[in-house]
Amino acid sequence: MKVYEFFKGTKAFINFSENAQRGLIPHAAIVYCRDEFSLRAILKLFACAVLCEMPKKPCLGCRTCDRVLKEVHPDCLIFPKKGGRISVEDTGRIIGEVSFRPCEGDRKVFLLMNGESMLPSAQNKLLKTLEEPQEPAYIFIGTSNMESLLPTVRSRCALVEVELFPPEKIFAFLQDYCPAGNNKVAASSCGGLVGKAIEMAMSFEYLEVYNHIYGMLDNLKTSDDVLDYCRLFASYKDKQEVLDIMQLYFRDILMAKRKGRLRQDKQAGLERAASSRTERQLIRYIEMAGEAKRKLQLNCSAEAVLEDILSEIASEEE
């Protein structure tokens, strides 16, 4: 239950809850969030706000809220149940179920958990239902990729965007959710995504990669090191994660330069690295890593992208 209390504090949920109290819930909405873990939790909270029996919704303590959160309420239908694609058959079932009266109370909620998985044919089948919803039915389409949804679907739905979380909030969440995890590292390097933070905190493999990349960047001194380092970096399966850690490394050095709070285990190395670099250099390295991530998304060669950024860093070290 503490997980849901955390997500009740999001701006997205607070605004939705206030509208629910005023009877202004949209019958069709797209809920956009880059993080699958957060998206599932937020969508179930929205369902609780619609179906909750108590005057102040959602209470998260009544039988209705409990069954919604456990995904067993007969008037909260979830598609697909766990993973997979929302099929044309699923959308056909949604259309059929919308016309039936609720099993309990006077409202029904349909949660489409990964809307980006819907083929255009499945989305097109939903259009009339989204445009002319039956009065007791509410359809919430969760997605991590807005562009995967047809413009005709987007135009028929309200939009709710779930914000990213600052590191200190994620760290507090992790301390409660997985107290034995690598929580400081995960909170700092997850990019504001709770699900990614949990995965990182509970993965010793990630901590190993993190420490390895920090160590290599500490020891990058000449252009002779670049090709060897490129091969090592390129050997990691998740290249985006490598660049995320590189950005974090240079942010930490910038923090050391500005005399901010540092991780105790890295403090000496970061302060040493800060003494030989200017703020302008560090900001440029952070921007270069961000640009490198965009190039990877455009299917540029990982080795070429990494060689560019490491070559520039090494040239300034010599």
VOBA-1610 file (N, C-alpha, C; in pm, whole numbers, padded with zeros to 5 digits, always signed):
BEGIN
Met+00082-00121+00000Met+00000+00000+00000Met+00085+00126+00000Lys+00206+00118+00059Lys+00292+00236+00063Lys+00333+00279-00077Val+00343+00183-00170Val+00375+00218-00308Val+00270+00315-00363Tyr+00144+00285-00337Tyr+00036+00369-00391Tyr+00028+00503-00319Glu+00061+00504-00192Glu+00065+00632-00120Glu+00171+00724-00181Phe+00283+00664-00226Phe+00388+00742-00292Phe+00334+00807-00419Phe+00265+00729-00500Phe+00217+00781-00629Phe+00097+00875-00611Lys+00030+00868-00497Lys-00076+00966-00470Lys-00020+01107-00461Gly+00111+01120-00437Gly+00172+01252-00425Gly+00213+01314-00557Thr+00191+01245-00669Thr+00229+01301-00799Thr+00132+01411-00839Lys+00182+01507-00915Lys+00096+01615-00965Lys-00015+01559-01052Ala+00020+01458-01133Ala-00078+01398-01222Ala-00195+01341-01144Phe-00165+01269-01034Phe-00275+01209-00958Phe-00352+01313-00877Ile-00282+01409-00820Ile-00350+01513-00742Ile-00451+01587-00828Asn-00411+01624-00951Asn-00504+01693-01042Asn-00621+01604-01078Phe-00593+01476-01105Phe-00700+01382-01140Phe-00797+01365-01024Ser-00743+01352-00903Ser-00826+01331-00785Ser-00916+01452-00758Glu-00860+01572-00776Glu-00940+01694-00757Glu-01055+01699-00858Asn-01025+01660-00981Asn-01132+01656-01083Asn-01236+01550-01050Ala-01191+01438-00993Ala-01284+01332-00955Ala-01380+01380-00848Gln-01329+01457-00752Gln-01414+01510-00645Gln-01520+01606-00702Arg-01487+01673-00813Arg-01582+01767-00874Arg-01666+01703-00983Gly-01648+01571-01003Gly-01725+01502-01106Gly-01680+01536-01246Leu-01551+01566-01264Leu-01499+01609-01395Leu-01400+01509-01454Ile-01422+01381-01431Ile-01332+01280-01485Ile-01360+01260-01634Pro-01258+01265-01719Pro-01282+01239-01862Pro-01319+01092-01884His-01409+01067-01977His-01448+00929-02004His-01344+00855-02086Ala-01255+00928-02153Ala-01146+00865-02228Ala-01021+00950-02208Ala-00913+00889-02163Ala-00790+00964-02137Ala-00669+00879-02173Ile-00566+00947-02221Ile-00435+00884-02241Ile-00347+00926-02123Val-00288+00828-02057Val-00198+00855-01945Val-00056+00824-01993Tyr+00026+00928-02004Tyr+00160+00912-02059Tyr+00263+00909-01948Cys+00346+00805-01948Cys+00454+00792-01850Cys+00561+00704-01911Arg+00688+00745-01901Arg+00798+00668-01961Arg+00830+00542-01883Asp+00774+00527-01764Asp+00811+00419-01674Asp+00693+00324-01653Glu+00710+00198-01693Glu+00600+00101-01686Glu+00553+00076-01543Phe+00646+00070-01449Phe+00610+00047-01308Phe+00520+00160-01258Ser+00561+00283-01281Ser+00483+00399-01237Ser+00349+00403-01308Leu+00349+00372-01437Leu+00227+00379-01516Leu+00121+00283-01464Arg+00160+00162-01434Arg+00062+00064-01383Arg+00005+00109-01249Ala+00092+00161-01161Ala+00045+00207-01031Ala-00051+00326-01045Ile-00016+00423-01130Ile-00099+00542-01149Ile-00234+00505-01208Leu-00235+00417-01308Leu-00362+00377-01370Leu-00455+00311-01269Lys-00399+00226-01182Lys-00484+00161-01081Lys-00535+00263-00979Leu-00454+00364-00949Leu-00501+00471-00860Leu-00616+00548-00924Phe-00606+00573-01055Phe-00715+00641-01126Phe-00843+00558-01117Ala-00828+00426-01133Ala-00946+00338-01123Ala-01006+00345-00983Cys-00920+00349-00881Cys-00969+00363-00743Cys-01045+00494-00726Ala-00993+00603-00784Ala-01059+00733-00771Ala-01198+00732-00834Val-01215+00651-00939Val-01345+00642-01006Val-01440+00552-00927Leu-01390+00439-00875Leu-01478+00336-00818Leu-01491+00339-00666Cys-01403+00409-00596Cys-01401+00408-00450Cys-01538+00440-00389Glu-01570+00371-00278Glu-01701+00386-00212Glu-01705+00504-00115Met-01590+00556-00077Met-01583+00656+00029Met-01601+00799-00026Pro-01644+00893+00061Pro-01662+01032+00015Pro-01533+01094-00040Lys-01421+01069+00029Lys-01293+01122-00020Lys-01224+01012-00098Lys-01216+01029-00229Lys-01169+00924-00318Lys-01027+00955-00367Pro-00941+00852-00374Pro-00960+00715-00327Pro-00909+00702-00185Cys-00977+00620-00107Cys-00934+00603+00033Cys-00822+00500+00044Leu-00814+00409-00053Leu-00717+00298-00056Leu-00734+00201+00061Gly-00844+00214+00134Gly-00867+00125+00248Gly-00994+00045+00237Cys-01086+00086+00150Cys-01213+00014+00139Cys-01196-00113+00055Arg-01301-00196+00056Arg-01295-00323-00017Arg-01278-00301-00167Thr-01343-00195-00216Thr-01334-00166-00359Thr-01190-00132-00399Cys-01128-00038-00327Cys-00990+00000-00358Cys-00896-00121-00346Asp-00917-00201-00243Asp-00831-00317-00223Asp-00838-00412-00342Arg-00958-00436-00395Arg-00972-00528-00507Arg-00918-00467-00637Val-00934-00336-00653Val-00877-00271-00772Val-00725-00285-00771Leu-00662-00257-00658Leu-00516-00263-00649Leu-00464-00406-00666Lys-00545-00503-00625Lys-00507-00644-00644Lys-00547-00696-00782Glu-00611-00611-00861Glu-00652-00640-00998Glu-00756-00752-01006Val-00850-00752-00910Val-00955-00854-00910Val-01095-00793-00904His-01109-00662-00921His-01242-00600-00914His-01316-00626-01046Pro-01443-00672-01041Pro-01514-00707-01164Pro-01546-00587-01253Asp-01543-00465-01197Asp-01572-00347-01278Asp-01446-00268-01314Cys-01330-00329-01292Cys-01204-00269-01336Cys-01135-00373-01426Leu-01151-00356-01556Leu-01100-00454-01651Leu-00966-00406-01707Ile-00866-00493-01701Ile-00730-00457-01738Ile-00688-00535-01863Phe-00633-00463-01960Phe-00588-00524-02085Phe-00445-00478-02116Pro-00354-00568-02154Pro-00362-00712-02127Pro-00331-00734-01980Lys-00358-00851-01928Lys-00339-00876-01786Lys-00194-00857-01743Lys-00102-00923-01810Lys+00040-00911-01779Lys+00120-00915-01908Gly+00175-00802-01948Gly+00259-00798-02066Gly+00181-00828-02193Gly+00253-00846-02303Gly+00189-00879-02429Gly+00127-00760-02499Arg+00062-00787-02611Arg+00004-00684-02696Arg-00148-00677-02677Ile-00203-00557-02684Ile-00348-00540-02685Ile-00395-00570-02826Ser-00470-00676-02842Ser-00508-00725-02974Ser-00640-00666-03022Val-00671-00692-03148Val-00801-00652-03203Val-00912-00722-03125Glu-00887-00847-03086Glu-00986-00922-03006Glu-01009-00854-02871Asp-00902-00802-02811Asp-00916-00730-02684Asp-01003-00607-02702Thr-00976-00530-02807Thr-01057-00408-02827Thr-01202-00443-02857Gly-01223-00556-02926Gly-01361-00601-02948Gly-01430-00634-02817Arg-01354-00696-02724Arg-01412-00729-02593Arg-01443-00601-02515Ile-01353-00502-02524Ile-01378-00374-02455Ile-01507-00312-02505Ile-01523-00308-02638Ile-01644-00248-02697Ile-01769-00321-02649Gly-01760-00455-02643Gly-01876-00531-02595Gly-01904-00507-02448Glu-01800-00504-02365Glu-01816-00485-02221Glu-01868-00346-02186Val-01832-00246-02267Val-01877-00109-02240Val-02030-00101-02238Ser-02094-00182-02319Ser-02240-00175-02330Ser-02313-00245-02215Phe-02239-00325-02134Phe-02301-00393-02021Phe-02296-00306-01897Arg-02397-00320-01814Arg-02399-00244-01689Arg-02293-00297-01592Pro-02245-00212-01502Pro-02145-00257-01403Pro-02199-00369-01316Cys-02110-00454-01270Cys-02149-00562-01178Cys-02183-00506-01041Glu-02112-00401-00999Glu-02134-00337-00870Glu-02135-00185-00892Gly-02213-00114-00815Gly-02212+00031-00827Gly-02265+00077-00962Asp-02217+00195-01006Asp-02271+00253-01128Asp-02162+00294-01227Arg-02040+00241-01212Arg-01930+00278-01301Arg-01843+00158-01335Lys-01782+00165-01454Lys-01686+00064-01496Lys-01561+00136-01546Val-01446+00073-01525Val-01319+00131-01570Val-01245+00028-01655Phe-01190+00075-01766Phe-01108-00008-01854Phe-00967+00050-01855Leu-00868-00031-01815Leu-00730+00014-01812Leu-00652-00059-01922Leu-00602+00016-02018Leu-00519-00039-02125Leu-00375-00007-02089Met-00305-00108-02039Met-00178-00084-01971Met-00062-00047-02062Asn-00055-00101-02180Asn+00053-00064-02271Asn-00005-00031-02407Gly-00064+00088-02415Gly-00132+00131-02536Gly-00041+00135-02657Glu+00090+00154-02634Glu+00183+00158-02748Glu+00191+00025-02821Ser+00141-00082-02757Ser+00147-00214-02821Ser+00031-00236-02918Met-00068-00148-02919Met-00185-00168-03006Met-00152-00142-03152Leu-00184-00237-03237Leu-00170-00216-03380Leu-00273-00112-03426Pro-00247-00043-03537Pro-00345+00055-03588Pro-00485-00003-03604Ser-00495-00130-03646Ser-00627-00191-03663Ser-00702-00199-03531Ala-00631-00229-03422Ala-00695-00234-03289Ala-00735-00095-03243Gln-00649+00004-03270Gln-00681+00142-03232Gln-00802+00193-03309Asn-00805+00165-03438Asn-00918+00213-03521Asn-01050+00154-03473Lys-01045+00031-03424Lys-01167-00034-03378Lys-01225+00036-03254Leu-01138+00105-03180Leu-01182+00173-03056Leu-01237+00313-03080Leu-01216+00368-03199Leu-01242+00511-03220Leu-01384+00553-03183Lys-01483+00480-03230Lys-01621+00519-03203Lys-01652+00515-03054Thr-01599+00415-02985Thr-01621+00402-02840Thr-01556+00518-02766Leu-01436+00560-02811Leu-01368+00674-02747Leu-01442+00804-02773Glu-01501+00815-02892Glu-01569+00940-02928Glu-01707+00950-02864Glu-01775+00837-02851Glu-01911+00836-02795Glu-01919+00733-02682Pro-01849+00758-02571Pro-01845+00657-02463Pro-01981+00640-02395Gln-02009+00516-02353Gln-02128+00490-02274Gln-02112+00556-02137Glu-02216+00611-02083Glu-02209+00695-01962Glu-02135+00632-01844Pro-02156+00503-01807Pro-02086+00455-01687Pro-01943+00409-01711Ala-01892+00419-01836Ala-01762+00360-01868Ala-01652+00466-01878Tyr-01535+00432-01824Tyr-01417+00519-01832Tyr-01302+00437-01889Ile-01239+00489-01993Ile-01130+00418-02060Ile-01002+00498-02045Phe-00902+00437-01981Phe-00772+00502-01961Phe-00665+00422-02035Ile-00602+00486-02132Ile-00499+00421-02213Ile-00362+00465-02163Gly-00289+00373-02104Gly-00154+00403-02057Gly-00052+00378-02167Thr+00044+00468-02181Thr+00146+00449-02284Thr+00278+00513-02243Ser+00388+00454-02290Ser+00519+00514-02271Ser+00569+00579-02400Asn+00485+00576-02503Asn+00522+00632-02634Asn+00399+00693-02700Met+00385+00824-02689Met+00268+00892-02745Met+00259+00876-02896Glu+00376+00873-02964Glu+00375+00868-03111Glu+00322+00736-03164Ser+00315+00633-03079Ser+00264+00504-03124Ser+00111+00504-03135Leu+00048+00605-03077Leu-00098+00614-03083Leu-00140+00702-03202Leu-00242+00658-03273Leu-00288+00731-03391Leu-00337+00871-03352Pro-00317+00970-03439Pro-00370+01104-03413Pro-00521+01103-03386Thr-00593+01013-03452Thr-00738+01005-03431Thr-00772+00956-03290Val-00686+00870-03233Val-00705+00826-03094Val-00670+00940-02999Arg-00556+01006-03024Arg-00512+01115-02935Arg-00613+01229-02932Ser-00674+01257-03045Ser-00768+01371-03052Ser-00898+01344-02976Arg-00928+01217-02950Arg-01053+01182-02881Arg-01034+01164-02730Cys-00912+01183-02681Cys-00882+01156-02540Cys-00822+01278-02471Ala-00854+01294-02344Ala-00779+01389-02262Ala-00639+01334-02240Leu-00544+01420-02209Leu-00407+01377-02187Leu-00365+01403-02043Val-00313+01300-01978Val-00255+01313-01844Val-00110+01270-01853Glu-00018+01358-01817Glu+00124+01325-01825Glu+00180+01311-01683Val+00243+01198-01656Val+00301+01170-01524Val+00445+01222-01523Glu+00474+01307-01425Glu+00606+01370-01419Glu+00714+01271-01376Leu+00840+01307-01407Leu+00955+01233-01356Leu+00981+01275-01212Phe+01053+01191-01138Phe+01076+01217-00995Phe+01218+01263-00970Pro+01239+01358-00878Pro+01376+01399-00843Pro+01444+01288-00764Pro+01580+01285-00767Pro+01654+01177-00701Pro+01621+01159-00553Glu+01599+01271-00480Glu+01574+01257-00337Glu+01443+01185-00308Lys+01341+01206-00393Lys+01213+01136-00373Lys+01228+00988-00406Ile+01301+00959-00512Ile+01322+00819-00549Ile+01404+00748-00443Phe+01505+00816-00388Phe+01586+00754-00283Phe+01500+00720-00161Ala+01412+00813-00119Ala+01324+00787-00005Ala+01232+00669-00034Phe+01181+00661-00158Phe+01096+00549-00198Phe+01173+00417-00190Leu+01295+00417-00243Leu+01375+00294-00245Leu+01411+00247-00104Gln+01436+00341-00014Gln+01470+00304+00123Gln+01358+00224+00188Asp+01236+00253+00146Asp+01120+00181+00199Asp+01093+00053+00119Tyr+01111+00062-00012Tyr+01073-00049-00101Tyr+01178-00160-00102Cys+01306-00123-00107Cys+01412-00224-00107Cys+01531-00170-00027Pro+01519-00171+00105Pro+01619-00108+00193Pro+01760-00165+00178Ala+01774-00286+00126Ala+01907-00346+00113Ala+01969-00321-00025Gly+01904-00237-00107Gly+01951-00217-00244Gly+02060-00112-00255Asn+02111-00094-00378Asn+02210+00009-00409Asn+02137+00141-00433Asn+02073+00194-00328Asn+01972+00296-00347Asn+02026+00433-00387Lys+02141+00471-00335Lys+02195+00603-00370Lys+02234+00608-00517Val+02302+00505-00561Val+02343+00499-00700Val+02220+00494-00791Ala+02123+00411-00757Ala+02004+00394-00840Ala+01923+00523-00849Ala+01904+00590-00736Ala+01825+00714-00735Ala+01890+00822-00819Ser+02023+00825-00820Ser+02096+00928-00893Ser+02100+00903-01042Ser+02095+00776-01082Ser+02122+00744-01222Ser+02003+00685-01298Cys+01883+00688-01240Cys+01766+00627-01305Cys+01691+00721-01397Gly+01732+00847-01400Gly+01666+00943-01489Gly+01524+00978-01447Gly+01493+00965-01317Gly+01360+01001-01268Gly+01256+00893-01283Leu+01299+00771-01325Leu+01206+00661-01350Leu+01209+00562-01234Val+01098+00547-01165Val+01093+00462-01045Val+01121+00316-01078Gly+01060+00264-01184Gly+01081+00125-01220Gly+01226+00095-01251Lys+01290+00187-01324Lys+01432+00170-01355Lys+01516+00176-01227Ala+01477+00265-01135Ala+01549+00277-01008Ala+01542+00146-00930Ile+01425+00084-00924Ile+01410-00043-00852Ile+01498-00150-00915Glu+01497-00156-01048Glu+01578-00255-01119Glu+01727-00235-01090Met+01770-00109-01092Met+01911-00079-01065Met+01948-00109-00919Ala+01859-00071-00828Ala+01888-00088-00686Ala+01903-00235-00649Met+01830-00320-00717Met+01829-00462-00682Met+01925-00544-00769Ser+02000-00474-00857Ser+02089-00545-00949Ser+02235-00520-00912Phe+02303-00623-00868Phe+02447-00610-00841Phe+02525-00600-00972Glu+02467-00651-01080Glu+02530-00639-01210Glu+02540-00492-01251Tyr+02432-00416-01225Tyr+02436-00274-01259Tyr+02543-00202-01178Leu+02553-00232-01049Leu+02653-00167-00965Leu+02794-00199-01016Glu+02812-00320-01064Glu+02942-00359-01119Glu+02974-00276-01244Val+02876-00261-01333Val+02895-00179-01453Val+02925-00034-01415Tyr+02847+00016-01321Tyr+02863+00155-01274Tyr+03006+00178-01222Asn+03053+00091-01137Asn+03188+00107-01081Asn+03296+00091-01188His+03272-00001-01282His+03369-00024-01388His+03384+00100-01476Ile+03270+00160-01515Ile+03274+00278-01603Ile+03334+00397-01530Tyr+03300+00416-01404Tyr+03362+00524-01325Tyr+03513+00505-01322Gly+03558+00379-01300Gly+03701+00352-01293Gly+03772+00380-01424Met+03709+00341-01536Met+03770+00365-01666Met+03780+00514-01697Leu+03673+00589-01666Leu+03676+00733-01693Leu+03779+00802-01604Asp+03796+00755-01482Asp+03900+00810-01394Asp+04039+00791-01455Asn+04058+00681-01530Asn+04190+00645-01581Asn+04211+00680-01729Leu+04112+00746-01790Leu+04126+00787-01929Leu+04219+00908-01935Lys+04341+00888-01984Lys+04441+00995-01978Lys+04494+01037-02115Thr+04502+00942-02211Thr+04560+00974-02341Thr+04475+00915-02452Ser+04501+00962-02576Ser+04427+00912-02692Ser+04457+00765-02718Asp+04570+00714-02665Asp+04603+00572-02681Asp+04502+00483-02609Asp+04435+00537-02507Asp+04338+00458-02431Asp+04203+00445-02502Val+04178+00534-02599Val+04042+00549-02652Val+03989+00422-02717Leu+04066+00362-02809Leu+04016+00245-02880Leu+03988+00129-02786Asp+04078+00106-02690Asp+04056-00001-02592Asp+03929+00025-02512Tyr+03909+00149-02469Tyr+03792+00184-02390Tyr+03664+00172-02473Cys+03673+00211-02602Cys+03556+00200-02689Cys+03510+00056-02699Arg+03607-00034-02715Arg+03571-00177-02725Arg+03507-00226-02595Leu+03561-00181-02482Leu+03504-00221-02353Leu+03363-00166-02335Phe+03346-00037-02365Phe+03213+00024-02352Phe+03113-00042-02447Ala+03159-00067-02570Ala+03069-00126-02670Ala+03032-00270-02637Ser+03111-00336-02550Ser+03081-00475-02513Ser+02960-00485-02421Tyr+02921-00373-02358Tyr+02803-00375-02271Tyr+02677-00381-02356Lys+02582-00460-02311Lys+02459-00479-02388Lys+02378-00350-02398Asp+02364-00277-02288Asp+02281-00157-02285Asp+02370-00033-02301Lys+02385+00013-02425Lys+02472+00129-02453Lys+02415+00257-02394Gln+02283+00268-02393Gln+02221+00386-02334Gln+02256+00396-02186Glu+02259+00282-02119Glu+02293+00280-01977Glu+02437+00327-01956Val+02527+00285-02046Val+02667+00329-02037Val+02674+00481-02044Leu+02600+00540-02138Leu+02602+00686-02154Leu+02533+00756-02037Asp+02429+00692-01980Asp+02365+00747-01860Asp+02468+00757-01746Ile+02548+00651-01730Ile+02648+00650-01623Ile+02758+00752-01651Met+02795+00767-01780Met+02894+00870-01815Met+02843+01009-01777Gln+02716+01036-01808Gln+02659+01167-01771Gln+02661+01185-01620Leu+02626+01079-01549Leu+02625+01086-01403Leu+02765+01114-01349Tyr+02866+01051-01408Tyr+03006+01070-01367Tyr+03044+01218-01379Phe+03013+01279-01492Phe+03053+01419-01511Phe+02966+01514-01426Arg+02842+01476-01401Arg+02759+01558-01310Arg+02818+01554-01169Asp+02864+01436-01128Asp+02924+01423-00995Asp+03052+01506-00983Ile+03132+01508-01091Ile+03254+01590-01087Ile+03216+01738-01081Leu+03112+01775-01156Leu+03065+01915-01153Leu+03017+01952-01012Met+02949+01857-00947Met+02904+01879-00810Met+03024+01898-00717Ala+03129+01817-00739Ala+03251+01831-00659Ala+03315+01968-00683Lys+03310+02012-00808Lys+03367+02142-00844Lys+03293+02254-00771Arg+03164+02235-00755Arg+03081+02338-00691Arg+03065+02315-00541Lys+03142+02220-00489Lys+03143+02189-00345Lys+03008+02141-00295Gly+02938+02063-00379Gly+02810+02009-00338Gly+02827+01879-00262Arg+02712+01815-00229Arg+02716+01690-00155Arg+02759+01578-00248Leu+02851+01492-00201Leu+02905+01384-00282Leu+02884+01249-00214Arg+02887+01144-00295Arg+02884+01010-00238Arg+03016+00983-00167Gln+03009+00933-00046Gln+03130+00912+00033Gln+03227+00817-00035Asp+03174+00712-00102Asp+03262+00613-00163Asp+03338+00667-00284Lys+03292+00780-00340Lys+03355+00835-00461Lys+03419+00971-00435Gln+03411+01021-00314Gln+03446+01160-00288Gln+03589+01195-00329Ala+03688+01116-00289Ala+03827+01150-00315Ala+03855+01154-00465Gly+03806+01053-00538Gly+03828+01048-00682Gly+03761+01163-00756Leu+03640+01197-00713Leu+03566+01306-00779Leu+03633+01441-00754Glu+03678+01462-00632Glu+03746+01589-00602Glu+03877+01600-00679Arg+03945+01488-00697Arg+04070+01488-00775Arg+04040+01519-00922Ala+03936+01458-00976Ala+03898+01483-01116Ala+03851+01627-01135Ala+03784+01682-01034Ala+03733+01820-01043Ala+03846+01921-01048Ser+03959+01891-00986Ser+04069+01986-00979Ser+04136+02008-01115Ser+04118+01912-01208Ser+04185+01923-01338Ser+04092+01960-01452Arg+03964+01991-01421Arg+03867+02025-01525Arg+03792+02152-01490Thr+03752+02226-01592Thr+03673+02347-01571Thr+03525+02313-01574Glu+03443+02400-01517Glu+03298+02379-01523Glu+03250+02375-01667Arg+03307+02460-01750Arg+03267+02464-01891Arg+03292+02330-01959Gln+03408+02270-01932Gln+03438+02138-01988Gln+03336+02034-01943Leu+03308+02032-01815Leu+03218+01931-01759Leu+03077+01943-01816Ile+03031+02067-01829Ile+02897+02088-01886Ile+02895+02039-02031Arg+03005+02065-02105Arg+03010+02019-02243Arg+03011+01866-02250Tyr+03084+01800-02160Tyr+03086+01653-02159Tyr+02946+01596-02132Ile+02875+01659-02039Ile+02737+01614-02008Ile+02649+01629-02132Glu+02663+01742-02201Glu+02584+01765-02322Glu+02623+01667-02432Met+02752+01638-02444Met+02800+01543-02545Met+02742+01404-02521Ala+02736+01363-02394Ala+02679+01231-02363Ala+02531+01228-02398Gly+02461+01340-02374Gly+02320+01348-02412Gly+02302+01339-02562Glu+02388+01408-02637Glu+02381+01401-02783Glu+02415+01261-02833Ala+02511+01196-02767Ala+02547+01059-02804Ala+02428+00964-02785Lys+02348+00985-02680Lys+02229+00901-02658Lys+02128+00920-02771Arg+02113+01046-02816Arg+02020+01072-02926Arg+02068+01004-03055Lys+02202+01003-03078Lys+02256+00937-03197Lys+02231+00786-03193Leu+02244+00728-03075Leu+02217+00584-03063Leu+02071+00554-03097Gln+01980+00641-03055Gln+01839+00621-03087Gln+01813+00628-03236Leu+01903+00695-03310Leu+01892+00704-03456Leu+01971+00594-03525Asn+02013+00493-03445Asn+02084+00375-03495Asn+02223+00405-03549Cys+02288+00508-03497Cys+02429+00532-03530Cys+02514+00423-03465Ser+02633+00403-03518Ser+02724+00302-03465Ser+02763+00335-03320Ala+02745+00238-03230Ala+02777+00261-03089Ala+02926+00290-03071Glu+03011+00215-03142Glu+03155+00236-03127Glu+03196+00374-03177Ala+03137+00418-03290Ala+03171+00550-03344Ala+03126+00661-03250Val+03006+00644-03193Val+02952+00745-03100Val+03042+00754-02976Leu+03078+00639-02921Leu+03162+00637-02801Leu+03303+00689-02831Glu+03356+00656-02949Glu+03489+00703-02984Glu+03493+00856-02993Asp+03388+00917-03048Asp+03383+01063-03060Asp+03394+01130-02923Ile+03313+01084-02830Ile+03310+01151-02699Ile+03437+01122-02620Leu+03488+00998-02625Leu+03609+00964-02550Leu+03732+01033-02609Ser+03735+01048-02742Ser+03849+01115-02806Ser+03861+01260-02763Glu+03746+01327-02755Glu+03750+01467-02714Glu+03794+01480-02568Ile+03743+01393-02483Ile+03782+01397-02342Ile+03932+01371-02328Ala+03980+01267-02399Ala+04122+01231-02388Ala+04212+01342-02441Ser+04170+01409-02550Ser+04253+01515-02608Ser+04274+01631-02511Glu+04179+01653-02425Glu+04190+01761-02326Glu+04265+01718-02202Glu+04281+01585-02185Glu+04356+01535-02071Glu+04507+01537-02098Glu+04543+01527-02227Glu+04687+01515-02261Glu+04760+01649-02243
//
